[in-house]
Amino acid sequence: MQIFENKFFQFLSIVLMIVVIAFVAVLINEKTGANENLISVSGLGEVYVTPDVGFVTISVKTENKNVSVASEENHNKMNDVIEYIKSEGVESKDIKTTGYNINPRYEWNNDTGKRVLAGYEVSQSVNVKIRDLSKVGTIISNATSKGANDVSSLSFIVDNDEEAKAEAKELAISDAKAKAKELEDLLGIKMVRIVSFSESGYVPLRVAYDEMVSFEKQLSSAIPAPTIEVGENKITSTVTITYSIK
């Protein structure tokens, strides 16, 4: 029994020694890594693409002293607007209601010195995705004759921009590598290995129709179709590569 206990304690001692050696090795490795000389370089990639999809918010606002009348009138006008938009080839999946509000409107009565209820304003907004860019101006124009009295937030995007993003990233990496090579020559150093990599991208929405079109009263005919310039969107990628050096 005594011999067994001695062997057992010897085994535990060996295991403990192995654990301690491994722990010390990890500490030494971490310390060496912490003292490793590092340098970071950034690269920028830019790709210009022509948008193929337009977004516009079209709203109907209706006022009446009777909230039920205002709601019904607004409902009918918006239905006419949506029906027209669909007649231009816009599918139901590309028309999304983004707001519906009923707000009381008050006026100040100088005689009583109090606010009095003057009526109600009912508003509904839809965001329309227009895939045929040649129809953007026409839809904006003719929607007003159907009851729309607020048009805003026109913007253009590239519906499938993954290829452009990948190209921008590739250009950014090439730019960073070129800068790293330049630093090697200028500083007399050697890039040993990549320690870390990060990327950030920016895909802005280009607003082509900056001024919001708003009408106080129902229009009896469409406004002239605005000239819409789609232009280009700039997709950017910024990468940062950290190297260990010697």
C-alpha positions in Angstrom: 0.0 0.0 0.0 2.8 2.4 0.9 4.6 1.6 -2.5 1.3 2.4 -4.4 0.9 5.8 -2.6 4.5 6.7 -3.3 4.1 6.0 -7.0 0.8 7.9 -7.1 2.5 11.0 -5.6 5.3 10.7 -8.0 2.8 10.6 -10.9 1.1 13.7 -9.5 4.4 15.5 -9.2 5.2 14.8 -12.8 1.8 16.0 -14.0 2.1 19.1 -11.9 5.6 19.8 -13.3 4.3 19.5 -16.9 1.4 21.9 -16.2 3.9 24.4 -14.7 6.2 24.2 -17.7 3.3 24.6 -20.1 2.1 27.6 -18.2 5.5 29.3 -18.2 5.8 28.6 -21.9 2.5 30.3 -22.6 3.6 33.3 -20.5 6.9 33.6 -22.4 5.1 33.3 -25.7 2.6 36.0 -24.7 5.4 38.3 -23.5 7.3 37.7 -26.8 4.2 38.5 -28.8 3.6 41.6 -26.7 7.0 42.8 -27.5 6.7 42.0 -31.2 7.3 45.0 -33.4 4.2 45.9 -35.4 3.2 48.3 -38.1 -0.2 49.1 -39.6 -1.0 50.3 -43.1 -4.4 51.4 -44.4 -5.7 51.1 -48.0 -8.6 52.7 -49.8 -10.6 51.3 -52.7 -13.3 53.3 -54.6 -15.7 52.0 -57.2 -18.3 54.1 -59.1 -21.5 52.4 -60.2 -24.6 53.5 -61.9 -27.7 52.9 -59.8 -30.5 50.8 -61.2 -33.2 51.2 -58.5 -35.0 54.4 -57.3 -36.8 54.9 -54.0 -39.3 57.6 -53.3 -41.7 58.4 -50.5 -45.2 59.5 -51.6 -47.7 60.8 -49.1 -51.3 61.9 -48.9 -52.4 64.4 -46.2 -56.0 65.2 -45.7 -57.7 67.7 -43.3 -61.3 67.8 -42.1 -63.1 68.8 -39.0 -64.6 65.3 -38.8 -62.0 62.6 -38.2 -64.0 59.9 -40.0 -64.4 62.0 -43.1 -60.7 62.9 -43.1 -59.8 59.2 -42.7 -62.1 58.1 -45.5 -61.0 60.8 -47.9 -57.3 60.0 -47.2 -58.0 56.3 -47.7 -59.6 56.8 -51.1 -56.9 59.2 -52.3 -54.1 56.8 -51.3 -55.8 53.9 -52.9 -56.0 55.9 -56.2 -52.3 56.8 -55.9 -51.3 53.1 -55.3 -53.5 51.9 -58.1 -51.9 54.4 -60.5 -48.4 53.4 -59.3 -49.1 49.7 -60.0 -50.4 50.6 -63.4 -46.9 51.9 -64.2 -45.6 48.4 -63.6 -44.5 48.7 -60.0 -45.3 45.4 -58.2 -47.1 45.2 -54.8 -43.9 43.9 -53.1 -42.2 47.2 -54.0 -44.8 49.4 -52.4 -44.6 49.6 -48.6 -46.6 51.7 -46.2 -44.1 53.5 -43.9 -46.5 55.7 -41.9 -50.1 56.3 -41.0 -51.0 59.1 -38.6 -54.1 60.9 -37.3 -53.3 64.1 -35.5 -55.7 66.7 -34.1 -55.1 70.3 -35.3 -55.7 73.1 -32.8 -56.0 76.9 -33.3 -55.7 79.7 -30.8 -58.8 81.6 -30.0 -58.0 85.2 -29.1 -61.4 85.8 -27.6 -61.2 83.0 -25.1 -57.5 82.8 -24.7 -57.6 79.0 -25.3 -56.7 76.5 -27.9 -59.7 75.0 -29.7 -59.9 71.9 -31.9 -60.0 73.0 -35.5 -60.0 69.6 -37.1 -57.9 66.5 -37.9 -55.1 65.8 -40.2 -54.8 62.2 -41.5 -51.6 61.3 -43.4 -50.3 58.1 -45.0 -47.0 57.5 -46.6 -45.7 54.7 -48.9 -42.2 54.0 -49.9 -42.0 53.0 -53.6 -39.2 51.0 -55.2 -39.0 51.9 -58.9 -37.0 49.4 -60.9 -37.5 51.2 -64.2 -35.7 54.4 -63.7 -37.1 56.0 -66.9 -40.5 56.1 -65.1 -39.3 57.9 -61.9 -40.2 61.4 -63.1 -43.5 60.3 -64.6 -44.6 58.5 -61.4 -43.7 61.5 -59.3 -45.6 63.8 -61.6 -48.8 61.8 -62.1 -49.1 60.6 -58.5 -50.0 64.2 -57.6 -53.1 64.2 -59.8 -54.3 61.1 -58.0 -54.2 62.8 -54.6 -50.6 62.7 -53.5 -49.5 66.1 -51.9 -46.1 65.3 -50.4 -43.2 63.7 -52.3 -39.8 63.3 -50.6 -36.7 61.3 -50.0 -35.9 60.3 -53.6 -32.7 58.2 -53.7 -31.0 55.7 -55.9 -29.1 52.5 -55.1 -27.5 49.6 -56.9 -29.9 46.7 -56.2 -27.1 44.1 -56.2 -23.9 45.7 -55.2 -21.9 42.7 -53.9 -19.7 42.6 -57.0 -18.9 46.3 -56.6 -18.2 45.9 -52.9 -15.8 43.0 -53.6 -14.0 45.1 -56.2 -13.6 48.0 -53.8 -12.2 45.6 -51.2 -9.7 44.2 -53.6 -8.5 47.6 -54.6 -8.2 48.6 -50.9 -6.1 45.6 -50.1 -3.9 46.2 -53.1 -3.5 49.8 -52.0 -2.5 48.7 -48.5 0.0 46.2 -49.8 1.6 48.8 -52.0 2.0 51.1 -49.1 3.5 48.3 -47.0 6.1 47.6 -49.8 6.9 51.3 -49.9 7.5 51.4 -46.2 9.8 48.4 -46.4 12.0 50.3 -48.9 11.9 53.6 -47.1 12.4 52.3 -43.5 14.6 49.3 -44.3 12.3 46.9 -42.6 10.8 43.5 -43.5 7.1 42.6 -43.3 7.2 39.2 -41.6 3.5 38.2 -41.3 0.0 39.6 -41.1 -1.1 39.9 -37.5 -4.6 41.4 -38.0 -6.9 42.7 -40.7 -10.0 44.9 -40.6 -12.3 46.4 -43.1 -15.0 49.1 -43.2 -17.2 50.1 -46.2 -19.5 52.8 -47.1 -22.3 52.7 -49.7 -24.0 56.1 -49.7 -27.5 56.7 -51.1 -27.3 59.4 -53.7 -30.2 61.9 -53.3 -31.0 63.3 -56.7 -34.1 65.2 -56.0 -33.2 67.2 -53.0 -36.2 69.5 -52.6 -39.3 67.9 -51.1 -42.4 68.6 -53.2 -45.3 69.6 -51.0 -48.7 70.9 -51.9 -51.2 72.5 -49.6 -54.2 71.7 -51.7 -55.3 68.8 -53.9 -54.0 69.3 -57.4 -56.4 68.9 -60.3 -53.7 68.0 -62.7 -50.2 66.5 -62.6 -47.2 68.7 -62.1 -44.6 68.8 -64.9 -42.5 65.7 -64.7 -39.1 66.6 -63.1 -35.9 65.8 -64.9 -34.2 63.1 -62.8 -30.4 62.7 -63.1 -29.4 59.3 -61.7 -25.6 60.0 -61.7 -23.3 57.5 -60.0 -22.9 56.0 -56.5 -19.4 55.7 -55.0 -18.8 52.5 -53.1 -15.8 52.6 -50.8 -13.8 50.1 -48.8 -11.2 50.9 -46.3 -8.9 48.2 -44.9 -6.2 48.2 -42.2 -3.5 45.5 -42.2 -1.2 45.1 -39.3 2.2 43.4 -39.9 4.8 42.1 -37.6 8.2 43.5 -38.8 11.9 42.9 -38.3 
